[in-house]
């Protein structure tokens, strides 16, 4: 039997309960909560109903049911231990078009059934199996009740590590690459108290941004799943509430990046959320938090950009290579990786007239928008044919294993080759430096140390950013209020009520 769900507005409406026993008394609590005008008719009533009567919450008439009791009633419960009487009440209500529910097998002839329900804050939840699986609905009710109780304590939370906490060698094994990314997400999605989350995995950062109900045990579980339990307490960060909001704003502003002020992090955070949304790891709660953080970070960038010149990692890579060996038409460059960073590097080097080999692993990139006719596509398994020609290599692939391995040593240009490894984990085996004296290799940490900023005081800029987050802290408070249902929509007739 299919039913139609609805929440009845019974304030001051005349309701009747026929019966005075245990089951009858169970039906009263919800009616009283709804501020209904309740009359109980029964020869005798139990102590629960009598206590409601003493407190003036309902009226009781200790006598048998009479047909006139239905006059002007909008809702009736037939809740006696007399099946024939319950059937009679149901039939009379049907004649008068009065909503009626019977507590025994007569329910099939009634006009409604009562679902398992509970109230958590401002949220009422009702679960029904249309009368066929009452035990199951009770289990679902208890489970959801615990979940909503946890939401009342929910906070924005960030747990992660980056180049400021761990060097690349220690960071690399922790990165969520390959199957580890999905496995980590699936494990986190099964944990009670983690309501929504996304995984931010970049060359210098691995981070979980989430809406969580914090507890010491939950923190231990998250650290175990992410592998952070093997780190020292100073090797990672965990931030809650406003501190987490501040952290996300400064991250989106580029002030926690290896190249302060870079803008790729915004796209990376958006991509992380979109992926989490596709996986059903994230939804409207985290969407609102991210939107608020990106909004505030926009204000931060307006203030800091006149002081801090924006410089992306591909700019630094180009400057680094240009400083070692002038890049020009004679340069032959191998770019490994066809993601966002690989494409940006391609644009930088193609503008210098260089001959470029663009290596991909599985999916061949589109060629119609290549910036130069000097760009040639190749597969990773073709590197042995290309390596003898190139004198510059930049790798920005997302790969759990090195793309350039020890076995490639015999094929690398013996006249000298400079390589930059932007991958995490490493895309290029460091052992190649030992095997080939003319092979010069730099990684992200090397670039960070090479590129020193002297034109801006980062501590001062971060204080500027924090002042902006303080001015916009109302956005975070609204976000928390929305999670906990404290911003009540007074409108009626909405599907979201």
N, C-alpha and C positions, 0 to 999 in steps of 0.2 A: 504494500500500500504506500503510495507516494503522498507526502505531506507538503504543505506550504509553510515555510518558517515566517514568523512575525513576532514582534514585541508589542504587547497590548498596553495601551495607555489607560490605566484603570483608576487614576486619581479621582476620588470622591464618587466613583461609579459603584452602583449597588450590585454586590456579589453575594452568592448564597453557597454555603457549605452544608450539605446534608450528611450528617454523621458526626460522631463525637469521639472516635477511637484514635488509635495510634497513627494509622495511615492518614486519617482525616487531618490530624494535627500537623502532619508533614506538609500539607498543602497550604497551610496558613502563613508561614513565614514570608513567602514570596508575595502573597496578597497584601500583607501588612507593609512590606517594604515598598510596594507600589502605591501605598496610601489609599487602598480601596476601602469602600464602606461595606464591611463584611458582617453578614448575619449567619450564625451557626444554629441549625435546627437539629435537635437530637434529644431523645428521652433522658440521656445523661452524657456528660462530657468528661474527658480525662483531665489530669492535673495540668497538663501543658495548656490546653484550651482554657481552662479555668483561670490560669495565671494571666493569659492574654486579656480575658474578660476583666479581671481585677485591675489591670493597668489601663482599662478604657480603650483598648486597641480594637475591640470588636464587640458585637452584641450576641448574646446566647439566649435562645428560647428552648427550655427543656421540655419538649413535647414531641409527639410524632410529626412527620412531614405531612403538610397539606398542600393541595394544588395551588391555593392562593399565595403560598410562599414564593411562587415564581413571578408574581406581579411586579412589573417594572425592574426585573433583574436583567443584567446584561451578560452575566457569566455565572455558571453553576457547576459545582462539583458534586457528583453522586459518589459518596465515600463511606457507605455503610457496609456492614458484613452480611447484608441481606441482598442477594443477587437479584431477586425479583423486584425489590424496591428500587434498586439502582437502575434496572431496566425500565421501570415505570417513569422514573425521573428523567431518564434520557429521552424516552418517547414523548413525554409532555413538553420537554424543551424543544424537541424537533418541531412539534406542532406550532410552537410560538416563535420559532426562529431565534432561540436563545442559545448562545454558545454553551456547550455542556461537555464535561469530561467525566467518565466513569473510571474508578480505580480497579475494577475487575475486568473479566472478559467482555463485559458490555462496552468496553472502550471502542470496539470496532463500529458501533452504531452511534457513537458520539460525534462531536464536531471538532474536537482538538485533543491532543495529548500533550503532556508536559515533559519537555526534554530535561536531561540532566544539566544543571546550570550552576553558575557561581558568579560572584561579583568580586572583581579585583580592582580596587581604586574606582575609576570611572568606567571600567570596561566590564560589560556583562557578556559571559560566554555561555552558549547553550549548545548541547550536543544531543543529537537524536539519531536513532537507528530505525525510525519509523515503527518502533515497537517490537523489533525482532531480535535485538542483541543488547539487552540492558546492561549486562556485565561489561561488555566492550565499551559502551558509552561511559560507564563509570570509570573505567581505566583511563580513557581519553580525558575525561574531566579532571581526574587527579593529576595526570601528567601536565595538562595545560595550566592547571592551577599553580603547580610548582614553577612552571616556566614564567608565568606572568608575575609571580612573586619576585622572581629574580630580576625581571625587567625593572621593577621599582628601584633597584639598586644600580641600574646600568649607568656606565660612564664610557666616554670616549677613551680609548686606551691605545697606546703605541708601545710595541716591544721590538727592538731591533739592534743592529750594530752597523757601523760605517767606518770610513777611513780614519775618522777621529778617534775611534776606539780600538780598532784592530788593523794591523798592516795587512797587505794583500795576501801574503802567504798563509796567515791564520784565518783570513776571511774566506778564502776560496773554497775550502771544503764545506762551508756552511751554506753556500749559495743554493737557491732552489732552482735547479736546472734539470732538464729531462723529466723523467718519471717522478723525481723527488718533489717537483713543484705540485703536481696533481695529488700525489700521496699525502703531502703535508696539508694541502687544502681539505682533502677528504677526511683526514683525521681530525682537524680542527672543527669541521662542520658537525662532527658527532658529539662534541663536548657540550654538556649542559653549562649554561652561563655565558657561552660565546654566541651572541645573537646574530651578528653580522661581522664580516671581516673581508679584507683584501690583502694580497701579498704584493709588496713593492720590491722588486728584484732588479737592481741596476748594477752597473759596473762597480760602484763604490758603496752600495747600500742594500741590505736585506732587512725587511721590516714588515711587521704585521700591524696594520691599522684596523681597529675593531671597535665594536660596541660590545662591552663586556660587563658582567656583574662581578666586580673584583673580589677575590679571596686569595688567601695564601695558597690553598690547595690548587685553585685554578691556575695561578701563576706558575706553580711547579709543573702542572700538566703541559702548559703552553711551552715552557722552557724545554721540557723533555721532547715534545713533538718537533720543535724547531732545531733541537740540538744545542740550544744555548745553555743547557744544564752542564755542559762540559767546559763552559767559559768561566773565567774569574768574574767577580762582581763588578769590576771596573772595565770589563771587555764588552759590555752591552748596556743598553738603557731600557728602562720600562717607565712609562709616564702615564698618569691617569688624569682625567678631568681637564681642567684648564691648562695644566702643563702639557697634556697631549695635544690640545688645541693649538697652543703656542708652537709646539714642535712642528705640527703639520703646516702651520702658516709659514714658519721660517724655512722649512724644507721646500715648500712650493715657491717661496721667494728666491730660492737658489742660494741662500746664505749658509746652508749646511752641505753644499756641494763641494767637490774637489776644486772646481773653478767657480768661485763665488759669483752669483749673478746669472749663471747659465739658465737657459729656459727649457731645456729638454725635460727637466724633471716634471713640469706641469703635464706635458703629454704622457709621460710615463705613469704618473699618478692616475690620470684619466683612463689610460689603457688598463692599468691594474684593476680599476673599479669595473670597467666594462667586462673584463674577463671574469671577475668575481661574480658579477651580475649574471653572466651566461651560465656559470656553474651553480647558481642559486646560493652562493656564499654571502652575497651582499644584496641589499634592497634599499627601501626608502630612508631608513635611519642613517645608514652610512652615506647615502647620496646627499642628504641634507648636510651632514657634517663636512663632507668633501666640498660641496658647493660653497658653504660658509667660509671654509679655509681658503679656497681659491679666490673668493671675493675679497677677503682681507689681504691676501698676498698681493693682489692687484694694486691695492692702496700702498702696500709696502714698496713695491717695485717703483711706483711713481716717485717716491721719496729717495730711494737709494740709487736709482739708475744715473742721475746726474753726477753722483759721486763715484759710483762703481761701474766702470765700463763693462758691459756684458761680453763675456768671452766663452764660447762653447768649447767642448773638448776637441771637436774637429779643428777649430781655429788653433788651439794650442798644439795639436799634432802637426798641423801644417807649418806652424812657426818653428817648431822643434826640428822637423826634417829640413826645412828651408835653411835653418841656421847651420846644420851640419853639412849639407850638400845642396846647393842651390837648385830648387826644383824648376824645371823648364821643359822645353820641347825634347831635350835629349834624355829626359828621365823616363825610365820604364818602371811602372808602379803596379804592384799586385795588391788588390784590395780583397780581403776575405770577409764575406758577410754581406748580405743583401737587405738587412733590416734598415731601420731609420738612420742609424749612425753610419752604416755602410754607404747609404745613398748620399748623405751629407758630405762624406769624405770624397765620394766620386765627384760631386759638384765642385768641391774646392780644387781638386787636382786637375779636373778637366779644363777648368778656367785658365790653367797655366800651360795648356797645350801639350801636356804629357801623354805618352802612350800608356793606357791603363788596361790591365787584365782584371776582370771582375769575377771572382770565384763564388760559386754557389754550391750548396750541398744537394738538396732534394728538389726544391721548387725553383724553376728557372724564372728570373725576374722579367718584367715587361721590358721590351727594347725600344718601343716606339718613342719614348721620351728621353732617351739617353742624350746627355748634354754634348756629346762629341762623337764624330765618326771614328775617333781613335780609341774608342772603348770596345774591348772584345770580351765576350762572355766565355767562361770556362767552368768546368766542373772541378770539384776538389780532387777527384781521382785523376785529373789531368795536370796536376801541379808539377810533376816530374819533368814535363815537357816545357814548362814555362819558367821555372825557377832559375835555370841557367841564364836567362835573358834579363831578369829584373834586378834593379839595384836598390829598390825601396819596397818594403812590405809593410802593410798595415792590416792587422786582423781585428775585426769587430764582430765575430760570430758568436752565436749562442750555442755553445757545444759543451757537453760534459767532458769531452776528451780533446787533447790538442789536435789542431788541424795540421800544424807543422811539427813533425816528430823527428826523433833521432834518425830514422830511416831516410829522411829527406836530405840529410847532410851532404851526400855525394853530389846532389843536384844543385845546391845553392851556388850562386855566382861567386867564383873564387877571386874575382877582381875587387870584391868588396860589396857588402850589402848591409843596409841599415833597416832594422825592423822595429815596429812599435806594436806591442800587444795590448789591445784595449779590452780583451776578453776576461771575463770572470765566470768560471775558472779559466786558467791560462789557455790561450789558443796556440801559443808557440812554446815548445819545450825549451826551458832555460839551458838544457844540456847542449844545445846547438852552439852556444857561445864557447864551450870548452872544446868542441869538436872542430870548429872553424874559427881560426884566429881573426879573420877579416870580417866576421859576422858581429855586428853591433846591435844589441837588443835592449829596448827600453819598455818598461811596463807603466801602468797607471801611477804607481807610487813614484817612479823615476820622473815622470812628467810633472807630478805635483811638486817635487823638490826642485825641478829645473825652473818651473814657472813661479816666480815669487811676486806677490803683489805688494807694492810699496806705496801705491797711491791712495790707499784707503785703510782706515782703522776698522777692522771687521767687528770688534767688540762694540764700537760706537754704532755701527750700522745695525747690529743685532738689537741694541737697546732701542733704536728707532723703530725697528720692526715690532718689538714687544710693546712699545707705546701704542702702536696701531692696533695690536690685538686687544689691548686693554680698552681702547676706545670702542672697539667692536665686540666686546665680550657679551653684549646683549644677544648676539647671534648664537653664541654657544648656550647661553641660558635658555633661549627659546628652543634650541635643539633638544636639550635635556627635558624641558617641560613637555615638548611634543611626544617624546618617548614615553613619559610617565603619565600622559593623558591629562596634564594640568591646564592645557590650553583648550578649553571646552568650546565646541562649536554649538551655538545655541539654535542653529537653524533646524527646521523640521522638514520631514519628508525627504531627506537626503539618503542616498544609498549607503553613505558612509556612517550613518548614525548607529 
